[in-house]
Amino acid sequence: MGKPELVEEAGHRGIGLRVMKGKQVASTSTSDLSDAGIDRAVKDAIELAELAQEDPFAGPADPKLLTDPSKAPDLELYDPAGGTLDAASAIKIATAGEAAALGFDPRITNSDGATFGRTAGGVALVLSSGFRAVYRGSYQSLSVVPVAEDDGGKKRRGYHWTAKRHLAELDPADEVGREAARRTLRKLGARTVPTCEVPVVFDPDAARSILGLLAGCAMGSSIWRKSSYLIGRENTPVASDLVTITDDPLLPRAPGSRRSTARASRAARTCSSRRRPQDVPLRQLLRAQAVAREHGQRLARRLGRRRREHVEPDPLTGRRHAGGHHQGHQARLYVTEMMGFGFNAVTGDFSRGASGLWIENGELTFPVSEVTISLNVDELWKRVDAVGNDLDLRTSTASPTFRVSKMTIAGGVAAEGT
């Protein structure tokens, strides 16, 4: 409500060490960068390696896959203007976003706040093979969450946000605030719909969430642990012919881009190309190096230190879908938010709470809430029959709007007029 509520600044330094002694491997990490702290981390890593069970598939990265730092492209991942932004400037941006939302319409009566965040950091990567590299990155975002009061005293919250690696590329704060207000107001009068099977359209934020489920199941570690519905599915169809999933870590200024991986392997673009119509084969599962060796396959290059204790593949970085629009006039649900965690990675079963807008004859008619959408994810991707052109790389996982030809919607008793 126009007053700063929290100003927070935090810094972190740490070192992760992965050692190999023959076929025994261990990792340690510490935030104590004193000589004594580093010495302790080294001793711990060696001791743990001596206690570790031998892994016949362990070993350093193939030298042929290593990045040459001098030839790595400049992806413009760091912006000094954002990385050094002070608290006063951040408060000014957040205040402008919230003020624009509150002033948009008298029905916007409250606010869950506007938040501006920025992060900047650097990584130094050193291998015993002689590889040396340093890179920096920055990222900043603004979100605005207005509140409107609905009939019966219900509070309706909407939101909008912008995020980029470079500060100047953020959407203007007042535009973010006004769009957040519009999205809040369109929730007023939300109702449920009767249980039915209709097409479902996912907006980019909801679509990104669905894409993340597929990415997690395609991870090599998920296959190895037999915790994925994609086990044994390489070179088999996993989506409709309108879907192309691209893993591109070399997009300039993109949130998921990087010049090299955690083990210095070259970053490269891969794509799930189609061999024949109606098929999107799962060509390449993302595999950690040991998993790739165990399965007799070439190492997927994108390996990320997701946690300091482990080295494992990053999820897909520049994911996108490409395809054309499909027009139709039947009723459908436009999903803008999902709630809950109803997904079984082993079976692919998917069921989550959802809210959004109802579409009739191509027009948004009324807001919908308190419904559940469900369909096996494997079938969901195969039923994608329309893909938008509104891809926005605000995060490392990105998707445009897409439509699923039919899903089950579980709702309440039909309201009059529906």
Protein Blocks (a to p, Z undefined) as FASTA:
>chain_A
ZZafbdcddddddddddddehjaccddddfbfcfklmmmmmmmmmmmmmmpccdfkgccd
dfklpccfklpccehlacfklmmocfklmmmmmmmmmmmmmmmpmklmbdebjadddddd
ddddddfkopacdddddddddddddddddehhiacddddddddfblklpccfklmmmmmm
mmmmmmgopacdddddddddddfklmmmmmmmmmmmmpmklmmnopafkgoigoiafbdf
kbccdddfkbghiakbcfbdfkopacdddddddfbghiacdfbacddfklmmmnopacdf
bdcdfbfkbccddddfkgccdddddddfbdcdddfbdedjddcfknopacddddddddee
hiafbdcehiacdddfklmmmmpcbdcfkbccfbfbdcdddddfbdcdddddddehZZ
